[in-house]
Each structure stands twice: as C-alpha cells, then as structure tokens.
Amino acid sequence: MGAACCKCTPRWKDEDDVLCAYLYEECTCCRPKKFILRGCRAGDDDHEWNAATNATVRKLIEEEIFNPYGQPVEIAADVPKACCGYEMFEAAVARLEKEWSPKMNQKIEQYGYMVEGFEWVEFRYVSHGQHGGHTQPVPHFCIRVKNLPEK
C-alpha cells in the first residue's frame, strides 16, 4: 500500500538519508486510518532503526505517531479534499512542518535524527470490468525519519 508496485525503491525513500517512514494508511473501510511503519521489519536487527541504541528516540516518535488522538493523526485526517474526494496531502505536509515537526525535531536532534512530512501521488489503473478502465490518482502521505545532516 503506497510503497511501490514492484521491488523498486519506494517514492518516500528518494533520498539516501531516509531511514524509514510512517505511512498514513491508504484505505480503511471499518476503522479510522493510522500510520504504519515501512522500511524496516520488526525482526531485522541489522536495520539502524531497530537498534537498541535507538529505543528512546523511536519511543519518542512512535508515542505521538501511533496515538490515535495524536497531532500527526489529527493533521493527516484533517486534510482538504478536492471535488472528487482526492485527499490534498500537500496541506498536511505544510501543517505538519509548521506545527509538529519542529517540536519533534528539537526532541530528537540529540540522537542524530529528524522527521519531515512527505507526500506523493501514484497513478493506478482501475477497471470495474464494464467499459475498460482508466488511471486514477492515489495520494499518499508519510512522516519520514532521516539521519540528521552532518555539520
């Protein structure tokens, strides 16, 4: 969901310093949307984000991102929609970068990381089987965890 259609690099990982991302779910039918971690598997002890030394910084970030009433979820859920229901996540990125990221980055910069909002659109072929299909834009939103640039 939102990562990539093949084994290519996901769009949210378009820079070398991106460690992982918390993707806002694309579709949920019977429950509220939430963020899900992508880019490192839970049992992958070799991944930097799973290292025991990162337990504190990861806890700081995930306490807010995984909280269903937390500011990141509230920002992601409160996006304007175009006339066709298309979620305009560029507004969520701007609001996240203004209201949440600076506060979180102050807390985590001592650990060598930063967070930022990121959005992109994928075009998918959709067919309902009657009159052929069409491409449809599918917007995505995530919070990326990045290594802090060296000074």
CYANA upper distance limits for C-alpha pairs under 8 A (distance plus 0.5 A):
  1 MET  CA     25 GLU  CA      8.03
  1 MET  CA     26 GLU  CA      7.13
  2 GLY  CA     23 LEU  CA      8.36
  2 GLY  CA     26 GLU  CA      7.55
  2 GLY  CA    122 GLU  CA      8.42
  2 GLY  CA    140 HIS  CA      7.03
  3 ALA  CA     10 PRO  CA      5.42
  3 ALA  CA     11 ARG  CA      7.42
  3 ALA  CA     12 TRP  CA      8.15
  4 ALA  CA      8 CYS  CA      7.13
  4 ALA  CA      9 THR  CA      7.56
  4 ALA  CA     10 PRO  CA      5.57
  4 ALA  CA     11 ARG  CA      7.73
  9 THR  CA     13 LYS  CA      7.04
  9 THR  CA     14 ASP  CA      7.94
 10 PRO  CA     14 ASP  CA      7.76
 11 ARG  CA    120 TRP  CA      7.98
 12 TRP  CA     21 ALA  CA      7.70
 12 TRP  CA    118 PHE  CA      7.47
 12 TRP  CA    119 GLU  CA      8.29
 12 TRP  CA    120 TRP  CA      8.42
 12 TRP  CA    142 CYS  CA      8.08
 12 TRP  CA    144 ARG  CA      7.85
 13 LYS  CA     18 VAL  CA      6.30
 13 LYS  CA     19 LEU  CA      8.36
 13 LYS  CA     20 CYS  CA      8.01
 14 ASP  CA     18 VAL  CA      8.13
 17 ASP  CA    146 LYS  CA      5.85
 17 ASP  CA    147 ASN  CA      5.79
 17 ASP  CA    148 LEU  CA      8.32
 18 VAL  CA    144 ARG  CA      7.13
 18 VAL  CA    145 VAL  CA      6.43
 18 VAL  CA    146 LYS  CA      4.81
 18 VAL  CA    147 ASN  CA      7.06
 19 LEU  CA     39 GLY  CA      7.62
 19 LEU  CA     48 GLU  CA      8.21
 19 LEU  CA     49 TRP  CA      7.60
 19 LEU  CA    144 ARG  CA      7.98
 19 LEU  CA    145 VAL  CA      6.07
 19 LEU  CA    146 LYS  CA      5.80
 19 LEU  CA    147 ASN  CA      7.36
 20 CYS  CA     37 LEU  CA      7.84
 20 CYS  CA     38 ARG  CA      6.42
 20 CYS  CA     39 GLY  CA      5.08
 20 CYS  CA     40 CYS  CA      7.07
 20 CYS  CA     49 TRP  CA      8.14
 20 CYS  CA    144 ARG  CA      6.52
 20 CYS  CA    145 VAL  CA      6.01
 20 CYS  CA    146 LYS  CA      7.87
 21 ALA  CA     37 LEU  CA      6.38
 21 ALA  CA     38 ARG  CA      5.82
 21 ALA  CA     39 GLY  CA      6.85
 21 ALA  CA    142 CYS  CA      6.76
 21 ALA  CA    143 ILE  CA      6.05
 21 ALA  CA    144 ARG  CA      4.75
 21 ALA  CA    145 VAL  CA      6.38
 22 TYR  CA     35 PHE  CA      6.02
 22 TYR  CA     36 ILE  CA      5.67
 22 TYR  CA     37 LEU  CA      4.93
 22 TYR  CA     38 ARG  CA      6.55
 22 TYR  CA     65 ILE  CA      8.35
 22 TYR  CA    142 CYS  CA      5.88
 22 TYR  CA    143 ILE  CA      5.62
 22 TYR  CA    144 ARG  CA      6.84
 23 LEU  CA     35 PHE  CA      5.66
 23 LEU  CA     36 ILE  CA      5.75
 23 LEU  CA     37 LEU  CA      6.83
 23 LEU  CA     38 ARG  CA      7.36
 23 LEU  CA    140 HIS  CA      8.24
 23 LEU  CA    141 PHE  CA      6.65
 23 LEU  CA    142 CYS  CA      4.71
 23 LEU  CA    143 ILE  CA      7.04
 24 TYR  CA     33 LYS  CA      7.50
 24 TYR  CA     34 LYS  CA      6.25
 24 TYR  CA     35 PHE  CA      4.85
 24 TYR  CA     36 ILE  CA      6.98
 24 TYR  CA     76 ALA  CA      7.89
 24 TYR  CA    140 HIS  CA      7.67
 24 TYR  CA    141 PHE  CA      6.12
 24 TYR  CA    142 CYS  CA      6.06
 25 GLU  CA     33 LYS  CA      6.17
 25 GLU  CA     34 LYS  CA      6.30
 25 GLU  CA     35 PHE  CA      6.47
 25 GLU  CA     36 ILE  CA      7.40
 26 GLU  CA     33 LYS  CA      8.29
 26 GLU  CA    140 HIS  CA      7.37
 27 CYS  CA     33 LYS  CA      7.75
 28 THR  CA     32 PRO  CA      7.17
 28 THR  CA     33 LYS  CA      6.46
 33 LYS  CA     77 ALA  CA      8.34
 34 LYS  CA     66 PHE  CA      7.56
 34 LYS  CA     68 PRO  CA      7.46
 34 LYS  CA     73 VAL  CA      7.15
 35 PHE  CA     65 ILE  CA      7.16
 35 PHE  CA     66 PHE  CA      6.88
 35 PHE  CA     73 VAL  CA      7.96
 35 PHE  CA    142 CYS  CA      8.30
 40 CYS  CA     44 ASP  CA      7.30
 40 CYS  CA     47 HIS  CA      6.92
 40 CYS  CA     49 TRP  CA      7.68
 40 CYS  CA     50 ASN  CA      8.05
 42 ALA  CA     50 ASN  CA      7.65
 44 ASP  CA     50 ASN  CA      7.41
 45 ASP  CA     50 ASN  CA      6.31
 45 ASP  CA     51 ALA  CA      6.89
 46 ASP  CA     50 ASN  CA      7.83
 46 ASP  CA     51 ALA  CA      7.84
 47 HIS  CA     51 ALA  CA      7.27
 48 GLU  CA     54 ASN  CA      8.29
 49 TRP  CA     54 ASN  CA      6.80
 49 TRP  CA     58 ARG  CA      8.04
 50 ASN  CA     54 ASN  CA      7.34
 50 ASN  CA     55 ALA  CA      8.04
 51 ALA  CA     55 ALA  CA      7.53
 54 ASN  CA     58 ARG  CA      6.44
 54 ASN  CA    111 TYR  CA      8.34
 55 ALA  CA     59 LYS  CA      6.52
 56 THR  CA     60 LEU  CA      6.79
 57 VAL  CA     61 ILE  CA      6.89
 57 VAL  CA    108 ILE  CA      6.60
 57 VAL  CA    111 TYR  CA      7.25
 58 ARG  CA     62 GLU  CA      6.46
 59 LYS  CA     63 GLU  CA      6.31
 60 LEU  CA     64 GLU  CA      7.65
 60 LEU  CA    107 LYS  CA      8.47
 60 LEU  CA    108 ILE  CA      8.31
 61 ILE  CA     65 ILE  CA      6.73
 61 ILE  CA    104 MET  CA      7.88
 62 GLU  CA     66 PHE  CA      5.93
 62 GLU  CA     67 ASN  CA      8.23
 63 GLU  CA     67 ASN  CA      6.56
 64 GLU  CA     70 GLY  CA      5.87
 64 GLU  CA     71 GLN  CA      7.50
 64 GLU  CA     72 PRO  CA      7.48
 65 ILE  CA     70 GLY  CA      7.06
 65 ILE  CA     71 GLN  CA      8.23
 65 ILE  CA     72 PRO  CA      6.28
 65 ILE  CA     73 VAL  CA      7.26
 66 PHE  CA     70 GLY  CA      7.96
 66 PHE  CA     73 VAL  CA      8.42
 67 ASN  CA     73 VAL  CA      7.97
 68 PRO  CA     73 VAL  CA      6.74
 69 TYR  CA     73 VAL  CA      7.13
 69 TYR  CA     74 GLU  CA      7.10
 70 GLY  CA     74 GLU  CA      6.75
 71 GLN  CA     75 ILE  CA      6.49
 71 GLN  CA    100 TRP  CA      7.69
 72 PRO  CA     76 ALA  CA      6.66
 72 PRO  CA     96 LEU  CA      7.53
 72 PRO  CA    100 TRP  CA      7.77
 73 VAL  CA     77 ALA  CA      6.53
 74 GLU  CA     78 ASP  CA      6.59
 75 ILE  CA     79 VAL  CA      7.48
 75 ILE  CA     92 ALA  CA      6.41
 75 ILE  CA     95 ARG  CA      7.59
 75 ILE  CA     96 LEU  CA      7.29
 76 ALA  CA     89 PHE  CA      7.97
 76 ALA  CA     92 ALA  CA      6.21
 76 ALA  CA    141 PHE  CA      8.22
 78 ASP  CA     92 ALA  CA      8.19
 79 VAL  CA     87 GLU  CA      6.94
 79 VAL  CA     88 MET  CA      6.70
 79 VAL  CA     89 PHE  CA      6.86
 79 VAL  CA     91 ALA  CA      6.90
 79 VAL  CA     92 ALA  CA      6.51
 80 PRO  CA     87 GLU  CA      6.81
 80 PRO  CA     88 MET  CA      6.24
 80 PRO  CA     89 PHE  CA      8.40
 80 PRO  CA     91 ALA  CA      7.86
 81 LYS  CA     85 GLY  CA      5.72
 81 LYS  CA     86 TYR  CA      5.78
 81 LYS  CA     87 GLU  CA      5.16
 81 LYS  CA     88 MET  CA      6.19
 82 ALA  CA     86 TYR  CA      5.57
 82 ALA  CA     87 GLU  CA      7.12
 82 ALA  CA     88 MET  CA      7.47
 86 TYR  CA    137 PRO  CA      8.41
 86 TYR  CA    138 VAL  CA      8.11
 86 TYR  CA    139 PRO  CA      7.71
 87 GLU  CA    139 PRO  CA      6.88
 88 MET  CA     92 ALA  CA      8.06
 88 MET  CA    139 PRO  CA      7.79
 89 PHE  CA     93 VAL  CA      6.81
 89 PHE  CA    119 GLU  CA      6.63
 89 PHE  CA    139 PRO  CA      7.47
 89 PHE  CA    140 HIS  CA      7.49
 89 PHE  CA    141 PHE  CA      6.57
 90 GLU  CA     94 ALA  CA      6.78
 90 GLU  CA    119 GLU  CA      6.79
 91 ALA  CA     95 ARG  CA      6.67
 92 ALA  CA     96 LEU  CA      6.39
 92 ALA  CA    117 GLY  CA      8.33
 92 ALA  CA    141 PHE  CA      8.44
 93 VAL  CA     97 GLU  CA      6.51
 93 VAL  CA    117 GLY  CA      5.36
 93 VAL  CA    118 PHE  CA      6.59
 93 VAL  CA    119 GLU  CA      7.41
 93 VAL  CA    141 PHE  CA      8.26
 94 ALA  CA     98 LYS  CA      6.72
 94 ALA  CA    117 GLY  CA      8.30
 95 ARG  CA     99 GLU  CA      6.35
 95 ARG  CA    100 TRP  CA      8.25
 96 LEU  CA    100 TRP  CA      5.59
 96 LEU  CA    101 SER  CA      6.42
 96 LEU  CA    116 GLU  CA      8.32
 96 LEU  CA    117 GLY  CA      6.84
 97 GLU  CA    101 SER  CA      5.54
 97 GLU  CA    102 PRO  CA      7.24
 97 GLU  CA    116 GLU  CA      7.15
 97 GLU  CA    117 GLY  CA      6.98
 98 LYS  CA    102 PRO  CA      7.44
 99 GLU  CA    103 LYS  CA      8.05
100 TRP  CA    104 MET  CA      6.78
101 SER  CA    105 ASN  CA      6.29
101 SER  CA    115 VAL  CA      6.70
101 SER  CA    116 GLU  CA      6.67
101 SER  CA    117 GLY  CA      8.32
102 PRO  CA    106 GLN  CA      6.75
103 LYS  CA    107 LYS  CA      7.17
104 MET  CA    108 ILE  CA      6.82
104 MET  CA    114 MET  CA      8.37
104 MET  CA    115 VAL  CA      7.89
105 ASN  CA    109 GLU  CA      6.10
105 ASN  CA    113 TYR  CA      8.06
105 ASN  CA    114 MET  CA      5.77
105 ASN  CA    115 VAL  CA      6.84
106 GLN  CA    110 GLN  CA      8.44
108 ILE  CA    112 GLY  CA      7.46
108 ILE  CA    113 TYR  CA      6.46
108 ILE  CA    114 MET  CA      7.02
109 GLU  CA    113 TYR  CA      5.81
109 GLU  CA    114 MET  CA      6.65
109 GLU  CA    148 LEU  CA      7.66
112 GLY  CA    147 ASN  CA      6.52
112 GLY  CA    148 LEU  CA      5.65
113 TYR  CA    145 VAL  CA      7.29
113 TYR  CA    146 LYS  CA      6.09
113 TYR  CA    147 ASN  CA      5.09
113 TYR  CA    148 LEU  CA      5.22
114 MET  CA    145 VAL  CA      6.34
114 MET  CA    146 LYS  CA      5.79
114 MET  CA    147 ASN  CA      6.83
114 MET  CA    148 LEU  CA      6.27
115 VAL  CA    143 ILE  CA      6.97
115 VAL  CA    144 ARG  CA      5.97
115 VAL  CA    145 VAL  CA      5.16
115 VAL  CA    146 LYS  CA      6.59
116 GLU  CA    143 ILE  CA      6.04
116 GLU  CA    144 ARG  CA      5.87
116 GLU  CA    145 VAL  CA      7.36
116 GLU  CA    146 LYS  CA      8.42
117 GLY  CA    141 PHE  CA      7.89
117 GLY  CA    142 CYS  CA      6.43
117 GLY  CA    143 ILE  CA      5.09
117 GLY  CA    144 ARG  CA      6.76
118 PHE  CA    141 PHE  CA      6.37
118 PHE  CA    142 CYS  CA      5.89
118 PHE  CA    143 ILE  CA      6.62
118 PHE  CA    144 ARG  CA      7.36
119 GLU  CA    139 PRO  CA      7.80
119 GLU  CA    140 HIS  CA      5.97
119 GLU  CA    141 PHE  CA      4.94
119 GLU  CA    142 CYS  CA      6.88
120 TRP  CA    139 PRO  CA      6.44
120 TRP  CA    140 HIS  CA      5.89
120 TRP  CA    141 PHE  CA      7.29
121 VAL  CA    137 PRO  CA      6.73
121 VAL  CA    138 VAL  CA      5.97
121 VAL  CA    139 PRO  CA      4.84
121 VAL  CA    140 HIS  CA      6.47
122 GLU  CA    137 PRO  CA      6.25
122 GLU  CA    138 VAL  CA      5.67
122 GLU  CA    139 PRO  CA      6.93
122 GLU  CA    140 HIS  CA      8.29
123 PHE  CA    135 THR  CA      6.37
123 PHE  CA    136 GLN  CA      5.83
123 PHE  CA    137 PRO  CA      4.97
123 PHE  CA    138 VAL  CA      6.46
124 ARG  CA    135 THR  CA      5.65
124 ARG  CA    136 GLN  CA      5.82
124 ARG  CA    137 PRO  CA      6.97
124 ARG  CA    138 VAL  CA      7.55
125 TYR  CA    133 GLY  CA      7.14
125 TYR  CA    134 HIS  CA      6.04
125 TYR  CA    135 THR  CA      4.77
125 TYR  CA    136 GLN  CA      6.80
126 VAL  CA    133 GLY  CA      5.85
126 VAL  CA    134 HIS  CA      5.99
126 VAL  CA    135 THR  CA      6.42
126 VAL  CA    136 GLN  CA      7.18
127 SER  CA    132 GLY  CA      6.47
127 SER  CA    133 GLY  CA      4.55
127 SER  CA    134 HIS  CA      7.09
128 HIS  CA    132 GLY  CA      7.91
128 HIS  CA    133 GLY  CA      7.36
129 GLY  CA    133 GLY  CA      7.99
